[in-house]
């Protein structure tokens, strides 16, 4: 990224934070959380304490971060080094990313940048300009990716509520600002679980090491007997038809993808799974993008989805203005933002709305 492009991003991000303070808040118990931020030079600053919205807003104005994060964990001493923080507990977090769903549409909205000759082209195995196979891929978002990620999010929420006994009001769904959704679970009975037990939850959700006719033999086993009791009361303990993941056939869940199982003979039951990033859920020391903040990979914002069905990230997470910006664009694929189509552009100068220019610069497909 050249200095002019970086300057544009810094000024645009700072204006966004000034205009949208109401979207950014410290989470509950902020004095027990670790905050972090990244600058546009990619340097990461960690082990920061922010005790109020006012302190958060001051940081945003004085440091102009490219990204800002907060821990899902609570610590006694959040500003100390990791082995001295004294971990208390952590919210349960899930990340659903469309890149993990192996969607065929991605072939049509992924391009390559050759690292030898710096040319851009549509997805292929070698650079058509110099025949090099040394390149990086750049993927833009499409509505099919979003819809698929939404489906996985719906399935996950059903599992969390119906199978793991988590209250609906404790589940918060956010668009990540780039390729998918973050699901935050707060104040649940799983708050005190460590990494090993959270790995069991991941296996359960993704049906790892489980076959339909043996699921009743592979219930979650936690080291703490308290959580074994909680889990058994949710999943069931005797009847194998209660030991498998089931979903209710009502108006809320009938549209969710299901996989039939032959484990039961009379009453039909369904097994569902959701594809999540396991590392995100297992890591009890992870820092997560703060809700309301900008994702520097796209220039779009991490925003809460109060109505997942109606949520449209191409409009609802795109807050930059429409001021015309002249850029040199290298974007061999089309994309849509705020109802307008852009591209393809082949190393050409174009004047487009700022929100589209910011998106392309963040993706590495344009420069000022």
Secondary structure as a PSIPRED ss2 file (coil, helix, strand):
# PSIPRED VFORMAT (PSIPRED V4.0)

   1 X C   1.000  0.000  0.000
   2 X C   1.000  0.000  0.000
   3 X H   0.000  1.000  0.000
   4 X H   0.000  1.000  0.000
   5 X H   0.000  1.000  0.000
   6 X H   0.000  1.000  0.000
   7 X H   0.000  1.000  0.000
   8 X H   0.000  1.000  0.000
   9 X H   0.000  1.000  0.000
  10 X H   0.000  1.000  0.000
  11 X H   0.000  1.000  0.000
  12 X H   0.000  1.000  0.000
  13 X H   0.000  1.000  0.000
  14 X H   0.000  1.000  0.000
  15 X H   0.000  1.000  0.000
  16 X H   0.000  1.000  0.000
  17 X H   0.000  1.000  0.000
  18 X H   0.000  1.000  0.000
  19 X H   0.000  1.000  0.000
  20 X C   1.000  0.000  0.000
  21 X H   0.000  1.000  0.000
  22 X H   0.000  1.000  0.000
  23 X H   0.000  1.000  0.000
  24 X C   1.000  0.000  0.000
  25 X C   1.000  0.000  0.000
  26 X C   1.000  0.000  0.000
  27 X C   1.000  0.000  0.000
  28 X C   1.000  0.000  0.000
  29 X C   1.000  0.000  0.000
  30 X H   0.000  1.000  0.000
  31 X H   0.000  1.000  0.000
  32 X H   0.000  1.000  0.000
  33 X C   1.000  0.000  0.000
  34 X C   1.000  0.000  0.000
  35 X E   0.000  0.000  1.000
  36 X E   0.000  0.000  1.000
  37 X E   0.000  0.000  1.000
  38 X E   0.000  0.000  1.000
  39 X C   1.000  0.000  0.000
  40 X C   1.000  0.000  0.000
  41 X C   1.000  0.000  0.000
  42 X C   1.000  0.000  0.000
  43 X C   1.000  0.000  0.000
  44 X E   0.000  0.000  1.000
  45 X E   0.000  0.000  1.000
  46 X E   0.000  0.000  1.000
  47 X E   0.000  0.000  1.000
  48 X E   0.000  0.000  1.000
  49 X C   1.000  0.000  0.000
  50 X C   1.000  0.000  0.000
  51 X C   1.000  0.000  0.000
  52 X C   1.000  0.000  0.000
  53 X H   0.000  1.000  0.000
  54 X H   0.000  1.000  0.000
  55 X H   0.000  1.000  0.000
  56 X H   0.000  1.000  0.000
  57 X H   0.000  1.000  0.000
  58 X H   0.000  1.000  0.000
  59 X H   0.000  1.000  0.000
  60 X H   0.000  1.000  0.000
  61 X H   0.000  1.000  0.000
  62 X H   0.000  1.000  0.000
  63 X H   0.000  1.000  0.000
  64 X C   1.000  0.000  0.000
  65 X C   1.000  0.000  0.000
  66 X C   1.000  0.000  0.000
  67 X E   0.000  0.000  1.000
  68 X E   0.000  0.000  1.000
  69 X E   0.000  0.000  1.000
  70 X E   0.000  0.000  1.000
  71 X E   0.000  0.000  1.000
  72 X C   1.000  0.000  0.000
  73 X E   0.000  0.000  1.000
  74 X E   0.000  0.000  1.000
  75 X E   0.000  0.000  1.000
  76 X C   1.000  0.000  0.000
  77 X C   1.000  0.000  0.000
  78 X C   1.000  0.000  0.000
  79 X C   1.000  0.000  0.000
  80 X C   1.000  0.000  0.000
  81 X C   1.000  0.000  0.000
  82 X H   0.000  1.000  0.000
  83 X H   0.000  1.000  0.000
  84 X H   0.000  1.000  0.000
  85 X C   1.000  0.000  0.000
  86 X C   1.000  0.000  0.000
  87 X E   0.000  0.000  1.000
  88 X E   0.000  0.000  1.000
  89 X E   0.000  0.000  1.000
  90 X E   0.000  0.000  1.000
  91 X C   1.000  0.000  0.000
  92 X E   0.000  0.000  1.000
  93 X E   0.000  0.000  1.000
  94 X E   0.000  0.000  1.000
  95 X E   0.000  0.000  1.000
  96 X E   0.000  0.000  1.000
  97 X E   0.000  0.000  1.000
  98 X H   0.000  1.000  0.000
  99 X H   0.000  1.000  0.000
 100 X H   0.000  1.000  0.000
 101 X H   0.000  1.000  0.000
 102 X C   1.000  0.000  0.000
 103 X C   1.000  0.000  0.000
 104 X H   0.000  1.000  0.000
 105 X H   0.000  1.000  0.000
 106 X H   0.000  1.000  0.000
 107 X H   0.000  1.000  0.000
 108 X H   0.000  1.000  0.000
 109 X C   1.000  0.000  0.000
 110 X E   0.000  0.000  1.000
 111 X E   0.000  0.000  1.000
 112 X E   0.000  0.000  1.000
 113 X E   0.000  0.000  1.000
 114 X E   0.000  0.000  1.000
 115 X C   1.000  0.000  0.000
 116 X C   1.000  0.000  0.000
 117 X C   1.000  0.000  0.000
 118 X C   1.000  0.000  0.000
 119 X C   1.000  0.000  0.000
 120 X E   0.000  0.000  1.000
 121 X E   0.000  0.000  1.000
 122 X E   0.000  0.000  1.000
 123 X C   1.000  0.000  0.000
 124 X C   1.000  0.000  0.000
 125 X C   1.000  0.000  0.000
 126 X C   1.000  0.000  0.000
 127 X C   1.000  0.000  0.000
 128 X C   1.000  0.000  0.000
 129 X C   1.000  0.000  0.000
 130 X C   1.000  0.000  0.000
 131 X C   1.000  0.000  0.000
 132 X C   1.000  0.000  0.000
 133 X C   1.000  0.000  0.000
 134 X C   1.000  0.000  0.000
 135 X E   0.000  0.000  1.000
 136 X E   0.000  0.000  1.000
 137 X E   0.000  0.000  1.000
 138 X E   0.000  0.000  1.000
 139 X E   0.000  0.000  1.000
 140 X C   1.000  0.000  0.000
 141 X C   1.000  0.000  0.000
 142 X C   1.000  0.000  0.000
 143 X H   0.000  1.000  0.000
 144 X H   0.000  1.000  0.000
 145 X H   0.000  1.000  0.000
 146 X H   0.000  1.000  0.000
 147 X H   0.000  1.000  0.000
 148 X H   0.000  1.000  0.000
 149 X H   0.000  1.000  0.000
 150 X H   0.000  1.000  0.000
 151 X H   0.000  1.000  0.000
 152 X H   0.000  1.000  0.000
 153 X H   0.000  1.000  0.000
 154 X H   0.000  1.000  0.000
 155 X H   0.000  1.000  0.000
 156 X H   0.000  1.000  0.000
 157 X H   0.000  1.000  0.000
 158 X H   0.000  1.000  0.000
 159 X H   0.000  1.000  0.000
 160 X H   0.000  1.000  0.000
 161 X H   0.000  1.000  0.000
 162 X H   0.000  1.000  0.000
 163 X H   0.000  1.000  0.000
 164 X C   1.000  0.000  0.000
 165 X C   1.000  0.000  0.000
 166 X C   1.000  0.000  0.000
 167 X C   1.000  0.000  0.000
 168 X H   0.000  1.000  0.000
 169 X H   0.000  1.000  0.000
 170 X H   0.000  1.000  0.000
 171 X E   0.000  0.000  1.000
 172 X E   0.000  0.000  1.000
 173 X E   0.000  0.000  1.000
 174 X E   0.000  0.000  1.000
 175 X E   0.000  0.000  1.000
 176 X C   1.000  0.000  0.000
 177 X C   1.000  0.000  0.000
 178 X C   1.000  0.000  0.000
 179 X C   1.000  0.000  0.000
 180 X E   0.000  0.000  1.000
 181 X E   0.000  0.000  1.000
 182 X E   0.000  0.000  1.000
 183 X E   0.000  0.000  1.000
 184 X E   0.000  0.000  1.000
 185 X E   0.000  0.000  1.000
 186 X C   1.000  0.000  0.000
 187 X C   1.000  0.000  0.000
 188 X C   1.000  0.000  0.000
 189 X C   1.000  0.000  0.000
 190 X C   1.000  0.000  0.000
 191 X C   1.000  0.000  0.000
 192 X C   1.000  0.000  0.000
 193 X C   1.000  0.000  0.000
 194 X C   1.000  0.000  0.000
 195 X H   0.000  1.000  0.000
 196 X H   0.000  1.000  0.000
 197 X H   0.000  1.000  0.000
 198 X H   0.000  1.000  0.000
 199 X H   0.000  1.000  0.000
 200 X H   0.000  1.000  0.000
 201 X H   0.000  1.000  0.000
 202 X H   0.000  1.000  0.000
 203 X H   0.000  1.000  0.000
 204 X H   0.000  1.000  0.000
 205 X H   0.000  1.000  0.000
 206 X H   0.000  1.000  0.000
 207 X C   1.000  0.000  0.000
 208 X C   1.000  0.000  0.000
 209 X C   1.000  0.000  0.000
 210 X C   1.000  0.000  0.000
 211 X C   1.000  0.000  0.000
 212 X H   0.000  1.000  0.000
 213 X H   0.000  1.000  0.000
 214 X H   0.000  1.000  0.000
 215 X H   0.000  1.000  0.000
 216 X H   0.000  1.000  0.000
 217 X H   0.000  1.000  0.000
 218 X C   1.000  0.000  0.000
 219 X C   1.000  0.000  0.000
 220 X C   1.000  0.000  0.000
 221 X C   1.000  0.000  0.000
 222 X C   1.000  0.000  0.000
 223 X C   1.000  0.000  0.000
 224 X C   1.000  0.000  0.000
 225 X H   0.000  1.000  0.000
 226 X H   0.000  1.000  0.000
 227 X H   0.000  1.000  0.000
 228 X H   0.000  1.000  0.000
 229 X H   0.000  1.000  0.000
 230 X H   0.000  1.000  0.000
 231 X H   0.000  1.000  0.000
 232 X H   0.000  1.000  0.000
 233 X H   0.000  1.000  0.000
 234 X H   0.000  1.000  0.000
 235 X H   0.000  1.000  0.000
 236 X C   1.000  0.000  0.000
 237 X C   1.000  0.000  0.000
 238 X C   1.000  0.000  0.000
 239 X C   1.000  0.000  0.000
 240 X H   0.000  1.000  0.000
 241 X H   0.000  1.000  0.000
 242 X H   0.000  1.000  0.000
 243 X H   0.000  1.000  0.000
 244 X C   1.000  0.000  0.000
 245 X C   1.000  0.000  0.000
 246 X C   1.000  0.000  0.000
 247 X C   1.000  0.000  0.000
 248 X C   1.000  0.000  0.000
 249 X C   1.000  0.000  0.000
 250 X C   1.000  0.000  0.000
 251 X C   1.000  0.000  0.000
 252 X C   1.000  0.000  0.000
 253 X C   1.000  0.000  0.000
 254 X C   1.000  0.000  0.000
 255 X C   1.000  0.000  0.000
 256 X C   1.000  0.000  0.000
 257 X C   1.000  0.000  0.000
 258 X C   1.000  0.000  0.000
 259 X E   0.000  0.000  1.000
 260 X E   0.000  0.000  1.000
 261 X C   1.000  0.000  0.000
 262 X C   1.000  0.000  0.000
 263 X C   1.000  0.000  0.000
 264 X C   1.000  0.000  0.000
 265 X C   1.000  0.000  0.000
 266 X C   1.000  0.000  0.000
 267 X C   1.000  0.000  0.000
 268 X C   1.000  0.000  0.000
 269 X C   1.000  0.000  0.000
 270 X E   0.000  0.000  1.000
 271 X E   0.000  0.000  1.000
 272 X C   1.000  0.000  0.000
 273 X C   1.000  0.000  0.000
 274 X C   1.000  0.000  0.000
 275 X C   1.000  0.000  0.000
 276 X C   1.000  0.000  0.000
 277 X C   1.000  0.000  0.000
 278 X H   0.000  1.000  0.000
 279 X H   0.000  1.000  0.000
 280 X H   0.000  1.000  0.000
 281 X H   0.000  1.000  0.000
 282 X H   0.000  1.000  0.000
 283 X C   1.000  0.000  0.000
 284 X C   1.000  0.000  0.000
 285 X C   1.000  0.000  0.000
 286 X C   1.000  0.000  0.000
 287 X E   0.000  0.000  1.000
 288 X E   0.000  0.000  1.000
 289 X E   0.000  0.000  1.000
 290 X C   1.000  0.000  0.000
 291 X C   1.000  0.000  0.000
 292 X C   1.000  0.000  0.000
 293 X C   1.000  0.000  0.000
 294 X E   0.000  0.000  1.000
 295 X E   0.000  0.000  1.000
 296 X C   1.000  0.000  0.000
 297 X C   1.000  0.000  0.000
 298 X C   1.000  0.000  0.000
 299 X C   1.000  0.000  0.000
 300 X E   0.000  0.000  1.000
 301 X E   0.000  0.000  1.000
 302 X C   1.000  0.000  0.000
 303 X E   0.000  0.000  1.000
 304 X E   0.000  0.000  1.000
 305 X C   1.000  0.000  0.000
 306 X C   1.000  0.000  0.000
 307 X C   1.000  0.000  0.000
 308 X C   1.000  0.000  0.000
 309 X C   1.000  0.000  0.000
 310 X C   1.000  0.000  0.000
 311 X C   1.000  0.000  0.000
 312 X C   1.000  0.000  0.000
 313 X H   0.000  1.000  0.000
 314 X H   0.000  1.000  0.000
 315 X H   0.000  1.000  0.000
 316 X H   0.000  1.000  0.000
 317 X C   1.000  0.000  0.000
 318 X C   1.000  0.000  0.000
 319 X C   1.000  0.000  0.000
 320 X C   1.000  0.000  0.000
 321 X C   1.000  0.000  0.000
 322 X C   1.000  0.000  0.000
 323 X C   1.000  0.000  0.000
 324 X E   0.000  0.000  1.000
 325 X E   0.000  0.000  1.000
 326 X E   0.000  0.000  1.000
 327 X E   0.000  0.000  1.000
 328 X E   0.000  0.000  1.000
 329 X E   0.000  0.000  1.000
 330 X E   0.000  0.000  1.000
 331 X E   0.000  0.000  1.000
 332 X C   1.000  0.000  0.000
 333 X C   1.000  0.000  0.000
 334 X C   1.000  0.000  0.000
 335 X E   0.000  0.000  1.000
 336 X E   0.000  0.000  1.000
 337 X E   0.000  0.000  1.000
 338 X C   1.000  0.000  0.000
 339 X C   1.000  0.000  0.000
 340 X E   0.000  0.000  1.000
 341 X E   0.000  0.000  1.000
 342 X E   0.000  0.000  1.000
 343 X C   1.000  0.000  0.000
 344 X C   1.000  0.000  0.000
 345 X E   0.000  0.000  1.000
 346 X E   0.000  0.000  1.000
 347 X E   0.000  0.000  1.000
 348 X E   0.000  0.000  1.000
 349 X E   0.000  0.000  1.000
 350 X E   0.000  0.000  1.000
 351 X E   0.000  0.000  1.000
 352 X E   0.000  0.000  1.000
 353 X E   0.000  0.000  1.000
 354 X H   0.000  1.000  0.000
 355 X H   0.000  1.000  0.000
 356 X H   0.000  1.000  0.000
 357 X H   0.000  1.000  0.000
 358 X H   0.000  1.000  0.000
 359 X H   0.000  1.000  0.000
 360 X H   0.000  1.000  0.000
 361 X H   0.000  1.000  0.000
 362 X H   0.000  1.000  0.000
 363 X H   0.000  1.000  0.000
 364 X C   1.000  0.000  0.000
 365 X C   1.000  0.000  0.000
 366 X E   0.000  0.000  1.000
 367 X E   0.000  0.000  1.000
 368 X C   1.000  0.000  0.000
